Amino acid sequence: MGAGYYQFCPVAKAMELLDERWTMLVLRELMAGSERFNDLRRGLPRMSPALLSKRLHTLAVAGLIRNDDGRYVLTAAGLELAPIVQAIAVWGVRWIGELGDADLDPKLLLWDMHRQVDHDAVPDGRSVVRFEFTDVPGAMRSWWMVIAAREADVCDADPGYEVSVTVHGSLRRLTEVWRGDVSWQHAQRDGGLRVLGPEHLRRALPAWFALHAWTSTVRAR
């Protein structure tokens, strides 16, 4: 638990647990479906393993999660926080629109996208999406997402499979699409993104990824 506020108010008591750095993001990852320690790390790449272990222990002691043979599972108390995390996301979209360059991370973006693959929309067999980010230098420029057998994986090295379709453009623009700031169609019309490949796959690609519910939030002016 964090430092005490020493108030009887239930908001104060709840925040003694929840306002420690990274705690809400750990809960976000668990609610997004990550259960294994390494998967949590991929969703929280700037959080040290030691601190992640500490936060998981704190959440377990508080009764928000349990460890089932290496799988971290939300309890009823943890699941009850899901609407709160969703409400924070909606508030963040509505009122905090600025994205700094330090907020852009191709690994984190594609990790989140791979969890939102609509497998019913992807053709049978194996589909490989290559991502080429024009505003990312060096080895972080090229990525691959392999979708097969109702699973998806993100690779930072060529997996050796035939590429089905390529997304070429800026990391910032694809992040804006994923946040719901602009549509796939808008990003392609303004040249921020190009989708390369057979026409039927180019047209189908946006439907392969289900946007988060909060992306439909109306932004404050």
N, C-alpha and C positions, 0 to 999 in steps of 0.2 A: 504494500500500500504506500501511497505517497504521503507527503507531510500532512499532518492533520490541520484542519481549519478550526477545530474546537467550537463547532456550532451544532445545535440540534437540528438545523434545517436539513431536510432530506437531500436537497440539491448539494449542499456542502458535503454530506456524507458520501453521496455518489461520486462527486468529483475527486474525493480523496483517492479513489481508485482509478477513475477514468481520465483524469487530466494529466497523468504522467506522459511524458514524451513517448510517442510511438504506440501507446496502448490502443487508441481508437483505430489506428491503421492496422494493427495486428487483428483486431476484431473485424475490420473491413475485409481483410484477406480470408479469414475463416468463413465469413459470410459469403464470400465469392467462390468458396469451394475448395480452397487449399487446406489440406489436412496434414501433410508431411512437413517436417522441419525444412527440408530443402526447397519445397514448393513455396513455403512462407518466405524463405530468403529470396527467392526469385521475384516475389511480389514486393519485397522490401529491400532492394539491393544495397541501400546506403545504411542499413541498420546492421550493427555488428552482431555476429552469432552469439556472443556472450550476452549482449543486451536482450536479444530476442529470447534466449533461454530464460533470462531473468523475468521478462514480462510474461512469458507463458507460465512460469511457476507462480507468479503473483495472481494471474487470472485463474489458475487451477485452485490455489488456496482460497480465493474469493468465491469459488463455486461457479464461475462463468464457463469454464471448459473442463474437460476431463481427458486424460491420456489413455487411449485404448491401444496398447501395444504399438506405440509410436505414431498413432493417429490422434490428432488433436480435434476433439469434437465439442461443439457448443452444447451446453446444457440448456435447460428451459430458461434459466436466468440470462444466459448469453443470448439465446435466440430472441428474447424479449427486447433486446437492444436494437434489433434489425430496423424497425421503423425509425428509431432515433438516428442511426447511421444514414439511412436513406434521406431523412429530413435534412441532415447536415449537408449531404451531397446536393440536394435541391437548392438549399440556401446558398451554397458555394457557387453553383452555376448562376443563380439569379443575381448575386451581388458582387462576386469576385471574379471578374472576367479576364484579368491580366495574366498572361503567360510569359514568364521570363525565359531567356535561353537556357538557364540552369534547370528549368522545369521539364525540358524536353529530353527524353531518354528512349532510344529505339528499342532497347531490350525490354523495358518496362511496358511500353506501348504494345508491342507484339505479344508479350506475355498476357496482357489483359485481353487483347483481341482473340487470342487462341482459346481463352475460356468461354468466349461468346460465339463460337462457331455454331451455326445452325446446320447440323449434319444432315437434316432432311432436305436442305437446299443445295447441298454439295453433290456433284455427280458421284455415282457409284465408283468404287475403285479408289485409286490414289490420286489426289490432286495436290500440286505443289505451287505455292504462290511465292514468287521472288519479290523482294522489296529492295529497291535501289533508292537511297536517300541522297539527294544531290547536295544537301547542306550539312552532311555528316562526313568528317574526314576519315581517311585510313580504313582500318579493318572493320570499323563499326558501320561502314556505309552499306554493306550488302547483308541481307538476311533472307532466310527461307522458312516458310511454314509448310509442314507436311501434314496433310489431312487424309486419314484413311481409317477404315474400320471403326468409325465413330470415335476416333481419337484425333488429337492434333498435337503437334510438337513444333517448337521454335528452334531453329538452328542458326548459329552464327558462322558456320562453314558449310560449303556446298555438300548436301547429302548425297549427291550423285544421281538423283532422279531427274527425269525429264520435267522441265518447268511447264506448267499448264498456262500460267498467266503471270505477268510482271506488273507490279505497281512501281512507277517511276516518278519521283518528285520530291518535294521537301518534307522533312520530318515534321516541321511545324504545321504544314497544311494537312497532313494525314492525322496529326494529333487534333487539329481543329475539327476535322470530320468526325473523329471518334468521340469528341466531347459534345458533338451536336451543334457546334458553332456554324458550320456550313454543311451542305449535303455533298455526297459523292459527286452528283451531277454538277453542282456549282464549282467544286474544286477542279473538275475536269474542264469545264467551260473556260475558267479563268487561267488555265495552264498550270495551276499549282500541282496537279497530279495528272499523270497519263497512265492508262491501263492498256497494256500491250498483250496481244494474244489473239486467238480465234474470236470472231465477233460474238458468238453465242456465250463464250466464257467472259468476255469483257462486259457484256450486258448483265450477266448473272452475278458477277463477283460481289457487288454491294450487298446482295441478299444473303451471302454466305456468312455474314457477321451481324449478329443481332445487337443493336445499340442498347446501352443501359437505359432503364426507364427514365432516369433523370435528364437524359439528353433532350427531352421534349419540353423542358422547363423554359418558360418565357423569361428572357433576360431583362433585367432592370435597365432602363434608359438613363 
